[in-house]
């Protein structure tokens, strides 16, 4: 099927699709476009796709607050547990993850923020993954 937003072909087989979001109470399957991240459902009688307009926007404060909490935990680990290699590894990882989340909250696009904060349990679109890797330098 073609996505309503970007008009690119999207896999709509439930079993082999990581972008399958599930079925609602009426049994209608929901999918997420792997290219643009648009959520849509399929009318199985007509074999047509329909875009879902949720009107929700993710908050930029979610990754920023998560990053600050990770920084606080990392600093607390350094302060309370002394000077050994395990402390440096765990504290360093938490500081790095915290900084990555803060960068996403400040410089990430609204699409990336929406996919990170609203669409749990469904894989992110390819554009969002590419932007995430660019911001976090992975």
C-alpha positions, 0 to 999 in steps of 0.5 A: 500500500502507498502512504497518504503523506509521502506516497511511497510503498509501505509493507502492510503485512502484519507478521513481517512488519516492524512498523505494525502498530496493532489493531483497534477494538474493531480489528482495523490494522494500524501501520506507521510509514517507514519513510515519513513516520505517518500513522495510517490505517487500512480499510480492508473492504476497499483496500485503501489507506487513510491517514490518522490525524491525531493533533498531538505534539510531543514536548521538547521538555521531555528529552531535556528533563530526561537528560538532566536527570541522567546528568544528576545521577551520573554526577551523584555516582561520581560523588558518592562512589569514589574513584574506580573504573566502574564508577567512571564507566557508568557515570560517563555513560550516563553523562553522555546519554544525558547530553545526547537527550539534551541536544535532541530536546534543543536541536531536534526537529519536531518530527523526531520529538513526536516520534520519540515521545508519542509513538512508543512500541512502534519503530521510528521512521528512517528519517527520524533514525538518521536525524537521531544518529546525526545529533548523537554522533552514533 
